[in-house]
């Protein structure tokens, strides 16, 4: 493959970012910063087609990284160092810069082209970091806003090897009562050592409302039959209270059926 060089006539009045500056900025500011710096270089090199492609790939990569970070943060079996993700996308940016801009950057500099200083690079990194954190906080807020836990369930306790969870409000129901419910869950087999489960428990007078969130319902009759049996078993184990099982889909407000 023929190598591309920058001729004297092609030198732009613009400035570029050196490869090392891009690596540092990517590590500090994230993939959006990498995309901005790389796109700037392509613009100076008068390669508008690659400017557009850089932004498209940057946005896609950023979305993938956010999704990956979310799933990794919820993967408890293998502890993953937080620094690993920045190292990975910095290494990817480094490889891309070397492959698509390495020779051009060297040729541009040899021909007398100018570069941006470190202060501008660091400033862009900080801005990129702030923007990235803003997106992360927005996603986190949106997720937790629509999560049942934050509406009436400010506390959580975990049980068993799978860390199955009960969300509740300890101002309305005591930890001791939650432990008894967890014990009943275990006796019925709802809490087991095979799959992590979650329940949202609220006490209303003598009633104990237990909400179970489902994502999909493949066989409604079989599901409802199993839940009815489950409620009867819990009622027998917790005779001092009226047990109400509430099936909700996706979020706590979307009630599908009550069993009481």
WOHUKA-V675436 format. One record per residue. N is the residue number from 1. RES is the residue in three letters. SS is DSSP state (hx for helix, st for strand, lp for the rest). NEAR is the number of other C-alpha atoms within 8 Angstrom. Layout:
BEGIN
N,RES,SS,NEAR / N,RES,SS,NEAR
END
This chain:
BEGIN
1,UNK,lp,2 / 2,UNK,lp,3 / 3,UNK,lp,5 / 4,UNK,lp,6 / 5,UNK,lp,8 / 6,UNK,lp,11 / 7,UNK,lp,9 / 8,UNK,hx,6 / 9,UNK,hx,4 / 10,UNK,hx,7 / 11,UNK,lp,11 / 12,UNK,lp,9 / 13,UNK,lp,6 / 14,UNK,lp,6 / 15,UNK,st,11 / 16,UNK,st,12 / 17,UNK,lp,12 / 18,UNK,lp,9 / 19,UNK,hx,11 / 20,UNK,hx,6 / 21,UNK,hx,10 / 22,UNK,hx,13 / 23,UNK,hx,13 / 24,UNK,hx,8 / 25,UNK,hx,15 / 26,UNK,hx,17 / 27,UNK,hx,11 / 28,UNK,hx,9 / 29,UNK,hx,16 / 30,UNK,lp,15 / 31,UNK,hx,12 / 32,UNK,hx,13 / 33,UNK,hx,13 / 34,UNK,hx,15 / 35,UNK,hx,11 / 36,UNK,hx,9 / 37,UNK,hx,10 / 38,UNK,hx,13 / 39,UNK,hx,13 / 40,UNK,hx,11 / 41,UNK,hx,11 / 42,UNK,hx,12 / 43,UNK,hx,10 / 44,UNK,hx,12 / 45,UNK,lp,11 / 46,UNK,lp,7 / 47,UNK,lp,9 / 48,UNK,hx,8 / 49,UNK,hx,6 / 50,UNK,hx,9 / 51,UNK,hx,13 / 52,UNK,hx,9 / 53,UNK,hx,8 / 54,UNK,hx,11 / 55,UNK,hx,11 / 56,UNK,hx,8 / 57,UNK,hx,8 / 58,UNK,hx,12 / 59,UNK,hx,9 / 60,UNK,hx,8 / 61,UNK,hx,9 / 62,UNK,hx,10 / 63,UNK,hx,8 / 64,UNK,hx,8 / 65,UNK,hx,8 / 66,UNK,hx,9 / 67,UNK,hx,8 / 68,UNK,hx,8 / 69,UNK,hx,9 / 70,UNK,hx,8 / 71,UNK,hx,8 / 72,UNK,hx,8 / 73,UNK,hx,7 / 74,UNK,lp,6 / 75,UNK,lp,8 / 76,UNK,lp,6 / 77,UNK,lp,4 / 78,UNK,lp,5 / 79,UNK,lp,6 / 80,UNK,lp,6 / 81,UNK,lp,5 / 82,UNK,lp,6 / 83,UNK,hx,6 / 84,UNK,hx,8 / 85,UNK,hx,8 / 86,UNK,hx,11 / 87,UNK,hx,9 / 88,UNK,hx,8 / 89,UNK,hx,12 / 90,UNK,hx,12 / 91,UNK,hx,9 / 92,UNK,hx,8 / 93,UNK,hx,11 / 94,UNK,hx,11 / 95,UNK,hx,8 / 96,UNK,hx,9 / 97,UNK,hx,11 / 98,UNK,hx,10 / 99,UNK,hx,7 / 100,UNK,hx,8 / 101,UNK,lp,9 / 102,UNK,hx,10 / 103,UNK,hx,11 / 104,UNK,hx,12 / 105,UNK,hx,11 / 106,UNK,hx,8 / 107,UNK,hx,11 / 108,UNK,hx,13 / 109,UNK,hx,9 / 110,UNK,hx,7 / 111,UNK,lp,10 / 112,UNK,lp,6 / 113,UNK,lp,12 / 114,UNK,st,8 / 115,UNK,st,8 / 116,UNK,lp,10 / 117,UNK,lp,6 / 118,UNK,hx,7 / 119,UNK,hx,6 / 120,UNK,hx,8 / 121,UNK,hx,11 / 122,UNK,hx,9 / 123,UNK,hx,8 / 124,UNK,hx,11 / 125,UNK,hx,14 / 126,UNK,hx,10 / 127,UNK,hx,9 / 128,UNK,hx,12 / 129,UNK,hx,11 / 130,UNK,hx,8 / 131,UNK,hx,8 / 132,UNK,hx,11 / 133,UNK,hx,8 / 134,UNK,hx,8 / 135,UNK,hx,8 / 136,UNK,hx,9 / 137,UNK,hx,8 / 138,UNK,hx,8 / 139,UNK,hx,8 / 140,UNK,hx,8 / 141,UNK,hx,8 / 142,UNK,hx,8 / 143,UNK,hx,8 / 144,UNK,hx,10 / 145,UNK,hx,9 / 146,UNK,lp,8 / 147,UNK,lp,10 / 148,UNK,lp,12 / 149,UNK,hx,12 / 150,UNK,hx,10 / 151,UNK,hx,8 / 152,UNK,hx,9 / 153,UNK,lp,14 / 154,UNK,lp,11 / 155,UNK,st,9 / 156,UNK,st,9 / 157,UNK,st,7 / 158,UNK,st,8 / 159,UNK,st,9 / 160,UNK,lp,9 / 161,UNK,lp,6 / 162,UNK,lp,10 / 163,UNK,lp,8 / 164,UNK,st,13 / 165,UNK,st,12 / 166,UNK,st,13 / 167,UNK,st,14 / 168,UNK,st,14 / 169,UNK,lp,11 / 170,UNK,lp,9 / 171,UNK,lp,5 / 172,UNK,lp,7 / 173,UNK,lp,11 / 174,UNK,lp,8 / 175,UNK,hx,7 / 176,UNK,hx,6 / 177,UNK,hx,8 / 178,UNK,hx,10 / 179,UNK,hx,8 / 180,UNK,hx,8 / 181,UNK,hx,9 / 182,UNK,hx,11 / 183,UNK,hx,8 / 184,UNK,hx,11 / 185,UNK,hx,11 / 186,UNK,hx,10 / 187,UNK,hx,8 / 188,UNK,hx,10 / 189,UNK,lp,7 / 190,UNK,lp,8 / 191,UNK,lp,14 / 192,UNK,lp,10 / 193,UNK,lp,8 / 194,UNK,lp,5 / 195,UNK,lp,8 / 196,UNK,lp,11 / 197,UNK,lp,8 / 198,UNK,st,9 / 199,UNK,st,11 / 200,UNK,st,13 / 201,UNK,st,12 / 202,UNK,st,13 / 203,UNK,st,10 / 204,UNK,st,7 / 205,UNK,lp,5 / 206,UNK,lp,8 / 207,UNK,st,10 / 208,UNK,st,13 / 209,UNK,st,12 / 210,UNK,st,12 / 211,UNK,st,12 / 212,UNK,st,11 / 213,UNK,st,11 / 214,UNK,st,9 / 215,UNK,lp,6 / 216,UNK,lp,5 / 217,UNK,lp,7 / 218,UNK,lp,4 / 219,UNK,lp,6 / 220,UNK,hx,7 / 221,UNK,hx,6 / 222,UNK,hx,7 / 223,UNK,hx,9 / 224,UNK,hx,8 / 225,UNK,hx,8 / 226,UNK,hx,8 / 227,UNK,hx,10 / 228,UNK,hx,9 / 229,UNK,hx,8 / 230,UNK,hx,9 / 231,UNK,hx,13 / 232,UNK,hx,8 / 233,UNK,hx,9 / 234,UNK,hx,12 / 235,UNK,hx,11 / 236,UNK,hx,7 / 237,UNK,hx,7 / 238,UNK,lp,10 / 239,UNK,lp,7 / 240,UNK,lp,5 / 241,UNK,lp,9 / 242,UNK,st,10 / 243,UNK,st,13 / 244,UNK,st,12 / 245,UNK,st,13 / 246,UNK,st,13 / 247,UNK,st,12 / 248,UNK,st,15 / 249,UNK,st,12 / 250,UNK,lp,8 / 251,UNK,lp,10 / 252,UNK,lp,11 / 253,UNK,lp,5 / 254,UNK,lp,8 / 255,UNK,st,10 / 256,UNK,st,8 / 257,UNK,st,7 / 258,UNK,st,9 / 259,UNK,st,9 / 260,UNK,lp,7
END
